[in-house]
Amino acid sequence: MSSTIGFIGLGNMGGPMAANLVKAHHKVTGFDVAPAAREAAKEAGVVIAASAAETVAEADVIVTMLPNGRLVLGVWNEIAAHVKPEALIIDSSTIDVDSARNAHGLFAASGHLTLDAPVSGGTVGAQAATLTFMAGGSKPAFARAEPILLAMGKRAVHCGEAGAGQAAKICNNMILGISMIGVAEAFVLGEKLGLTHEALFNVASTSSGQCWALTTNCPVPGPVPTSPANRDYRPGFAAALMLKDMKLSQDAALSSGAATPLGAHATQLFDLFDKLGHGNEDFSAIIRFLRGGTGG
Ligand code: NAD
């Protein structure tokens, strides 16, 4: 069934996601503060509105895809007085759990259905409509959102109530940040011990050291030809974005009282790596930093 959708934030992720909604025969109106993002979305068939408020005026479903929690709260506040009474509001940005819960709270009194639904799969997944959505909100909100999410991705998982999607996203990415450093340290140790990359890969990838950081995004060139290490660490998943997610995990650990000592240490290492000027490289390039020097 075709829906009228308002899409706010038409950047690297939001642009192709909105384009996929158009391809799925939805009527999509969009807005972005950046002229280049508006222009690219227009070429993909998105009707461009003059403001966030205008974007949502006719929409049955609203999707926001923005850089951080402060902007999401700003935009959700801005549109609150303009959404139709029966509209569903979805935020797919990766933001802190507290902001996500506050965003849901903005619509609690009006009774609108709301969902936090961050994604995994990156810009490649956004373009190919193969994203995985992890959602937090009520069952009716998820049920109504699911067909829309599946026009932009291949999987949507309902993780629980408000904020649960963001919680799942940052817990997953904390595992990823820690495990990449673990895999990279093992290769560095193996090098010092005279082990070839192939030998360590062949053992660990079929043993208990097996994980995504090793078998899909292997931080050394060779064993996994499609990993960013084979193209001088061009992302992939940029170290700056990994750092953003690691910091979100640490904000959540602080506000919930969870002990995440390895998460904290991994965050410090990605922070240093970013400050040394490597934020635009794939996060697996941290292996160059772990070998010593400045990671260059
Ligand atoms: P981006 O910077 O390319 O896009 C964000 C867009 O939001 C920009 O075009 C910007 O102009 C627009 N924007 C900012 N403030 C606005 C406002 N007030 N009103 C309207 N538009 C506004 O970022 P992105 O890579 O598309 O990421 C978006 C979100 O998705 C982030 O939360 C990010 O963490 C998450 N994410 C990104 C990736 C990735 O690989 N890029 C993967 C998973 C999740």
Residues whose N, C-alpha, C, O or C-beta is under 5 A from the ligand:
A	BS01	NAD	I8 G9 L10 G11 N12 M13 G14 F31 D32 V33 A34 A37 M65 L66 P67 N68 L71 S92 S93 T94 V119 G122 T123
